[in-house]
């Protein structure tokens, strides 16, 4: 009688599953499953040195590109100008731009807020989002939802490409939802885990508490309410 509302609407859940299906069709289901790991915040995935230099930011960007299968030799990464810490709060730090992608077929540019480098999880998430713009630049109209859903799809496809831990963690840590809601991110990450046969425990080990709780709920609802739909796009191992 008092069953709580589902974690995502039928429309949102359907769009997320359609988007996973679209990615798998573009790369071949078994290939996508074998070559798309759940990316973790460890040195196994990110070998850049610590610090906030442009060289470190560029190294992280190239780590992400390798994980996304992107080859853009001429891409540039540039820090945005920011106010000193001692006066930035007077002008509203929360309004600062986190990152932007500037499309150019020959030499695209990603600009970023260098303060984000103090929190590697947030910085990697922002860089993954901006690089996903590059990844989707030529297929914006082809993706489910088309151009109208492009920013939403950019967040989602960070998850379809393995960056769900960073999407959920950054949103919780920064207190900013971004383009997707946390429940819809949790649902998408639950679908990713099922499609790639990744143990839930692997994701839970790196998520903050509220995100972990939400993911557990999403996994239960995926199994209970969406099993047949997920199964219809699930490649056999």
MARTOR-614908 format. One record per residue (C-alpha): residue number from 0; x, y, z; residue in three letters. Coordinates in steps of 0.25 Angstrom, whole numbers, plus 2048, in hexadecimal, padded with zeros to 3 digits. Example, Ala and Ser with C-alpha at 12.3 -4.5 7.8 and 13.67 -1.06 7.14 Angstrom:
rec num=0; c1=831; c2=7EE; c3=81F; residuo=ALA
rec num=1; c1=837; c2=7FC; c3=81D; residuo=SER
***
This chain:
rec num=0; c1=800; c2=800; c3=800; residuo=UNK
rec num=1; c1=80B; c2=80A; c3=804; residuo=UNK
rec num=2; c1=816; c2=805; c3=7FA; residuo=UNK
rec num=3; c1=81F; c2=810; c3=7F7; residuo=UNK
rec num=4; c1=820; c2=816; c3=7E9; residuo=UNK
rec num=5; c1=82A; c2=80F; c3=7DF; residuo=UNK
rec num=6; c1=838; c2=814; c3=7DE; residuo=UNK
rec num=7; c1=836; c2=819; c3=7D0; residuo=UNK
rec num=8; c1=82A; c2=81B; c3=7C8; residuo=UNK
rec num=9; c1=826; c2=811; c3=7BC; residuo=UNK
rec num=10; c1=82A; c2=81C; c3=7B2; residuo=UNK
rec num=11; c1=838; c2=81E; c3=7B9; residuo=UNK
rec num=12; c1=83B; c2=810; c3=7BB; residuo=UNK
rec num=13; c1=837; c2=80D; c3=7AC; residuo=UNK
rec num=14; c1=840; c2=818; c3=7A7; residuo=UNK
rec num=15; c1=84C; c2=813; c3=7B0; residuo=UNK
rec num=16; c1=84A; c2=805; c3=7AA; residuo=UNK
rec num=17; c1=848; c2=80A; c3=79C; residuo=UNK
rec num=18; c1=855; c2=811; c3=79E; residuo=UNK
rec num=19; c1=85D; c2=805; c3=7A3; residuo=UNK
rec num=20; c1=857; c2=7FD; c3=797; residuo=UNK
rec num=21; c1=85C; c2=808; c3=78D; residuo=UNK
rec num=22; c1=86A; c2=808; c3=793; residuo=UNK
rec num=23; c1=86B; c2=7F9; c3=792; residuo=UNK
rec num=24; c1=866; c2=7F9; c3=784; residuo=UNK
rec num=25; c1=871; c2=803; c3=780; residuo=UNK
rec num=26; c1=87C; c2=7FB; c3=786; residuo=UNK
rec num=27; c1=876; c2=7ED; c3=785; residuo=UNK
rec num=28; c1=870; c2=7E7; c3=792; residuo=UNK
rec num=29; c1=87B; c2=7DD; c3=796; residuo=UNK
rec num=30; c1=886; c2=7E7; c3=792; residuo=UNK
rec num=31; c1=880; c2=7F2; c3=79B; residuo=UNK
rec num=32; c1=87E; c2=7E9; c3=7A7; residuo=UNK
rec num=33; c1=88D; c2=7E4; c3=7A6; residuo=UNK
rec num=34; c1=893; c2=7F1; c3=7A4; residuo=UNK
rec num=35; c1=88B; c2=7FA; c3=7AD; residuo=UNK
rec num=36; c1=890; c2=7F9; c3=7BC; residuo=UNK
rec num=37; c1=88A; c2=7FF; c3=7C8; residuo=UNK
rec num=38; c1=894; c2=80A; c3=7C9; residuo=UNK
rec num=39; c1=899; c2=80C; c3=7D7; residuo=UNK
rec num=40; c1=8A0; c2=817; c3=7DE; residuo=UNK
rec num=41; c1=8AD; c2=810; c3=7DF; residuo=UNK
rec num=42; c1=8BB; c2=810; c3=7D9; residuo=UNK
rec num=43; c1=8B8; c2=804; c3=7D0; residuo=UNK
rec num=44; c1=8AF; c2=80E; c3=7C8; residuo=UNK
rec num=45; c1=8B6; c2=81B; c3=7CB; residuo=UNK
rec num=46; c1=8C5; c2=81C; c3=7CB; residuo=UNK
rec num=47; c1=8C7; c2=82B; c3=7CB; residuo=UNK
rec num=48; c1=8D0; c2=832; c3=7D5; residuo=UNK
rec num=49; c1=8C9; c2=83A; c3=7E0; residuo=UNK
rec num=50; c1=8C8; c2=849; c3=7E0; residuo=UNK
rec num=51; c1=8C0; c2=853; c3=7D8; residuo=UNK
rec num=52; c1=8C9; c2=856; c3=7CD; residuo=UNK
rec num=53; c1=8C4; c2=856; c3=7BE; residuo=UNK
rec num=54; c1=8CD; c2=84A; c3=7BC; residuo=UNK
rec num=55; c1=8C6; c2=842; c3=7C6; residuo=UNK
rec num=56; c1=8B8; c2=847; c3=7C1; residuo=UNK
rec num=57; c1=8BD; c2=843; c3=7B3; residuo=UNK
rec num=58; c1=8C2; c2=835; c3=7B8; residuo=UNK
rec num=59; c1=8B4; c2=833; c3=7BE; residuo=UNK
rec num=60; c1=8AD; c2=837; c3=7B2; residuo=UNK
rec num=61; c1=8B5; c2=82D; c3=7AA; residuo=UNK
rec num=62; c1=8B2; c2=822; c3=7B4; residuo=UNK
rec num=63; c1=8A3; c2=825; c3=7B2; residuo=UNK
rec num=64; c1=8A5; c2=825; c3=7A3; residuo=UNK
rec num=65; c1=8AB; c2=817; c3=7A3; residuo=UNK
rec num=66; c1=8A0; c2=812; c3=7AB; residuo=UNK
rec num=67; c1=896; c2=818; c3=7A1; residuo=UNK
rec num=68; c1=89D; c2=813; c3=795; residuo=UNK
rec num=69; c1=89F; c2=821; c3=790; residuo=UNK
rec num=70; c1=8AB; c2=825; c3=788; residuo=UNK
rec num=71; c1=8AC; c2=834; c3=787; residuo=UNK
rec num=72; c1=8BB; c2=838; c3=786; residuo=UNK
rec num=73; c1=8B9; c2=847; c3=785; residuo=UNK
rec num=74; c1=8B0; c2=848; c3=790; residuo=UNK
rec num=75; c1=8B3; c2=853; c3=79A; residuo=UNK
rec num=76; c1=8B0; c2=855; c3=7A9; residuo=UNK
rec num=77; c1=8B1; c2=863; c3=7AF; residuo=UNK
rec num=78; c1=8AE; c2=868; c3=7BD; residuo=UNK
rec num=79; c1=8A4; c2=873; c3=7BF; residuo=UNK
rec num=80; c1=8A8; c2=880; c3=7C6; residuo=UNK
rec num=81; c1=8A2; c2=87F; c3=7D4; residuo=UNK
rec num=82; c1=8A2; c2=889; c3=7E0; residuo=UNK
rec num=83; c1=8AC; c2=887; c3=7EC; residuo=UNK
rec num=84; c1=8A5; c2=87E; c3=7F7; residuo=UNK
rec num=85; c1=8A5; c2=889; c3=801; residuo=UNK
rec num=86; c1=89B; c2=892; c3=7F8; residuo=UNK
rec num=87; c1=894; c2=888; c3=7F0; residuo=UNK
rec num=88; c1=889; c2=885; c3=7FA; residuo=UNK
rec num=89; c1=885; c2=894; c3=7F9; residuo=UNK
rec num=90; c1=881; c2=892; c3=7EA; residuo=UNK
rec num=91; c1=87A; c2=884; c3=7EC; residuo=UNK
rec num=92; c1=884; c2=878; c3=7EA; residuo=UNK
rec num=93; c1=878; c2=86F; c3=7E7; residuo=UNK
rec num=94; c1=875; c2=877; c3=7DA; residuo=UNK
rec num=95; c1=883; c2=874; c3=7D4; residuo=UNK
rec num=96; c1=883; c2=86C; c3=7C7; residuo=UNK
rec num=97; c1=889; c2=85E; c3=7CA; residuo=UNK
rec num=98; c1=88D; c2=85B; c3=7BB; residuo=UNK
rec num=99; c1=889; c2=85D; c3=7AD; residuo=UNK
rec num=100; c1=88B; c2=856; c3=7A0; residuo=UNK
rec num=101; c1=88F; c2=85F; c3=793; residuo=UNK
rec num=102; c1=88D; c2=857; c3=787; residuo=UNK
rec num=103; c1=896; c2=858; c3=77B; residuo=UNK
rec num=104; c1=899; c2=84C; c3=772; residuo=UNK
rec num=105; c1=8A8; c2=84E; c3=771; residuo=UNK
rec num=106; c1=8AB; c2=854; c3=77F; residuo=UNK
rec num=107; c1=8A0; c2=853; c3=78A; residuo=UNK
rec num=108; c1=8A2; c2=85A; c3=797; residuo=UNK
rec num=109; c1=89D; c2=856; c3=7A5; residuo=UNK
rec num=110; c1=89E; c2=861; c3=7B0; residuo=UNK
rec num=111; c1=89D; c2=85E; c3=7BE; residuo=UNK
rec num=112; c1=89C; c2=864; c3=7CC; residuo=UNK
rec num=113; c1=8AA; c2=861; c3=7D2; residuo=UNK
rec num=114; c1=8A4; c2=861; c3=7E0; residuo=UNK
rec num=115; c1=89D; c2=854; c3=7DD; residuo=UNK
rec num=116; c1=8AB; c2=84D; c3=7DC; residuo=UNK
rec num=117; c1=8AB; c2=84D; c3=7EC; residuo=UNK
rec num=118; c1=8A0; c2=843; c3=7EB; residuo=UNK
rec num=119; c1=8A4; c2=838; c3=7E1; residuo=UNK
rec num=120; c1=897; c2=831; c3=7E0; residuo=UNK
rec num=121; c1=890; c2=83E; c3=7DC; residuo=UNK
rec num=122; c1=89A; c2=842; c3=7D2; residuo=UNK
rec num=123; c1=89A; c2=835; c3=7CB; residuo=UNK
rec num=124; c1=88B; c2=835; c3=7CB; residuo=UNK
rec num=125; c1=88B; c2=843; c3=7C4; residuo=UNK
rec num=126; c1=896; c2=83F; c3=7BB; residuo=UNK
rec num=127; c1=88E; c2=833; c3=7B7; residuo=UNK
rec num=128; c1=882; c2=83B; c3=7B4; residuo=UNK
rec num=129; c1=889; c2=845; c3=7AB; residuo=UNK
rec num=130; c1=890; c2=83A; c3=7A4; residuo=UNK
rec num=131; c1=883; c2=832; c3=7A2; residuo=UNK
rec num=132; c1=87F; c2=83F; c3=79A; residuo=UNK
rec num=133; c1=88A; c2=83C; c3=791; residuo=UNK
rec num=134; c1=886; c2=82D; c3=790; residuo=UNK
rec num=135; c1=878; c2=831; c3=78C; residuo=UNK
rec num=136; c1=87B; c2=83D; c3=784; residuo=UNK
rec num=137; c1=878; c2=836; c3=777; residuo=UNK
rec num=138; c1=86C; c2=82E; c3=77B; residuo=UNK
rec num=139; c1=864; c2=838; c3=783; residuo=UNK
rec num=140; c1=857; c2=836; c3=77B; residuo=UNK
rec num=141; c1=859; c2=827; c3=77A; residuo=UNK
rec num=142; c1=859; c2=824; c3=789; residuo=UNK
rec num=143; c1=84B; c2=821; c3=790; residuo=UNK
rec num=144; c1=845; c2=82E; c3=793; residuo=UNK
rec num=145; c1=84D; c2=836; c3=788; residuo=UNK
rec num=146; c1=853; c2=844; c3=78A; residuo=UNK
rec num=147; c1=848; c2=848; c3=794; residuo=UNK
rec num=148; c1=84D; c2=83E; c3=79E; residuo=UNK
rec num=149; c1=85C; c2=840; c3=79B; residuo=UNK
rec num=150; c1=861; c2=845; c3=7A8; residuo=UNK
rec num=151; c1=858; c2=83A; c3=7B0; residuo=UNK
rec num=152; c1=85E; c2=830; c3=7A6; residuo=UNK
rec num=153; c1=86C; c2=835; c3=7A9; residuo=UNK
rec num=154; c1=86B; c2=832; c3=7B7; residuo=UNK
rec num=155; c1=864; c2=824; c3=7B4; residuo=UNK
rec num=156; c1=86F; c2=820; c3=7AB; residuo=UNK
rec num=157; c1=87A; c2=822; c3=7B5; residuo=UNK
rec num=158; c1=872; c2=817; c3=7BC; residuo=UNK
rec num=159; c1=871; c2=80E; c3=7B0; residuo=UNK
rec num=160; c1=880; c2=810; c3=7AE; residuo=UNK
rec num=161; c1=883; c2=80C; c3=7BC; residuo=UNK
rec num=162; c1=884; c2=819; c3=7C4; residuo=UNK
rec num=163; c1=878; c2=817; c3=7CD; residuo=UNK
rec num=164; c1=880; c2=817; c3=7DA; residuo=UNK
rec num=165; c1=885; c2=825; c3=7D6; residuo=UNK
rec num=166; c1=877; c2=82A; c3=7D2; residuo=UNK
rec num=167; c1=870; c2=826; c3=7DF; residuo=UNK
rec num=168; c1=87C; c2=829; c3=7E8; residuo=UNK
rec num=169; c1=87E; c2=837; c3=7E3; residuo=UNK
rec num=170; c1=86F; c2=83B; c3=7E3; residuo=UNK
rec num=171; c1=86E; c2=836; c3=7F2; residuo=UNK
rec num=172; c1=87C; c2=83D; c3=7F6; residuo=UNK
rec num=173; c1=879; c2=84A; c3=7EF; residuo=UNK
rec num=174; c1=86A; c2=84B; c3=7F2; residuo=UNK
rec num=175; c1=867; c2=84E; c3=7E4; residuo=UNK
rec num=176; c1=85E; c2=844; c3=7DC; residuo=UNK
rec num=177; c1=863; c2=848; c3=7CE; residuo=UNK
rec num=178; c1=85A; c2=844; c3=7C2; residuo=UNK
rec num=179; c1=856; c2=836; c3=7C7; residuo=UNK
rec num=180; c1=850; c2=834; c3=7D5; residuo=UNK
rec num=181; c1=856; c2=82B; c3=7DF; residuo=UNK
rec num=182; c1=84B; c2=820; c3=7DE; residuo=UNK
rec num=183; c1=84D; c2=820; c3=7CF; residuo=UNK
rec num=184; c1=85C; c2=81F; c3=7D0; residuo=UNK
rec num=185; c1=85A; c2=814; c3=7DA; residuo=UNK
rec num=186; c1=850; c2=80C; c3=7D0; residuo=UNK
rec num=187; c1=85A; c2=80E; c3=7C5; residuo=UNK
rec num=188; c1=866; c2=809; c3=7CD; residuo=UNK
rec num=189; c1=85D; c2=7FD; c3=7D1; residuo=UNK
rec num=190; c1=85A; c2=7FA; c3=7C3; residuo=UNK
rec num=191; c1=869; c2=7FB; c3=7BF; residuo=UNK
rec num=192; c1=86D; c2=7F1; c3=7CB; residuo=UNK
rec num=193; c1=863; c2=7E7; c3=7C6; residuo=UNK
rec num=194; c1=867; c2=7E8; c3=7B7; residuo=UNK
rec num=195; c1=876; c2=7E7; c3=7BA; residuo=UNK
rec num=196; c1=874; c2=7DD; c3=7C5; residuo=UNK
rec num=197; c1=87B; c2=7E6; c3=7CE; residuo=UNK
rec num=198; c1=879; c2=7E2; c3=7DD; residuo=UNK
rec num=199; c1=871; c2=7EC; c3=7E5; residuo=UNK
rec num=200; c1=87C; c2=7EC; c3=7F0; residuo=UNK
rec num=201; c1=886; c2=7F1; c3=7E6; residuo=UNK
rec num=202; c1=87E; c2=7FE; c3=7E5; residuo=UNK
rec num=203; c1=87A; c2=7FF; c3=7F3; residuo=UNK
rec num=204; c1=888; c2=7FF; c3=7F8; residuo=UNK
rec num=205; c1=88B; c2=80D; c3=7F1; residuo=UNK
rec num=206; c1=87E; c2=814; c3=7F3; residuo=UNK
rec num=207; c1=87A; c2=81E; c3=7FF; residuo=UNK
rec num=208; c1=86F; c2=819; c3=808; residuo=UNK
rec num=209; c1=863; c2=81F; c3=802; residuo=UNK
rec num=210; c1=867; c2=81B; c3=7F4; residuo=UNK
rec num=211; c1=869; c2=80D; c3=7F8; residuo=UNK
rec num=212; c1=85C; c2=80C; c3=7FF; residuo=UNK
rec num=213; c1=855; c2=811; c3=7F2; residuo=UNK
rec num=214; c1=85D; c2=808; c3=7E9; residuo=UNK
rec num=215; c1=858; c2=7FC; c3=7F2; residuo=UNK
rec num=216; c1=84A; c2=800; c3=7F0; residuo=UNK
rec num=217; c1=84C; c2=802; c3=7E1; residuo=UNK
rec num=218; c1=851; c2=7F4; c3=7E0; residuo=UNK
rec num=219; c1=845; c2=7EE; c3=7E7; residuo=UNK
rec num=220; c1=83C; c2=7F6; c3=7DE; residuo=UNK
rec num=221; c1=843; c2=7F2; c3=7D2; residuo=UNK
rec num=222; c1=842; c2=7E3; c3=7D5; residuo=UNK
rec num=223; c1=834; c2=7E5; c3=7DA; residuo=UNK
rec num=224; c1=82D; c2=7EE; c3=7CF; residuo=UNK
rec num=225; c1=837; c2=7EF; c3=7C3; residuo=UNK
rec num=226; c1=83D; c2=7E1; c3=7C2; residuo=UNK
rec num=227; c1=836; c2=7DD; c3=7B5; residuo=UNK
rec num=228; c1=839; c2=7EB; c3=7AF; residuo=UNK
rec num=229; c1=848; c2=7EA; c3=7B3; residuo=UNK
rec num=230; c1=848; c2=7DB; c3=7AE; residuo=UNK
rec num=231; c1=844; c2=7E0; c3=7A0; residuo=UNK
rec num=232; c1=851; c2=7E7; c3=79E; residuo=UNK
rec num=233; c1=85A; c2=7DE; c3=7A7; residuo=UNK
rec num=234; c1=864; c2=7D7; c3=79E; residuo=UNK
rec num=235; c1=867; c2=7C9; c3=7A2; residuo=UNK
rec num=236; c1=876; c2=7C7; c3=7A7; residuo=UNK
***
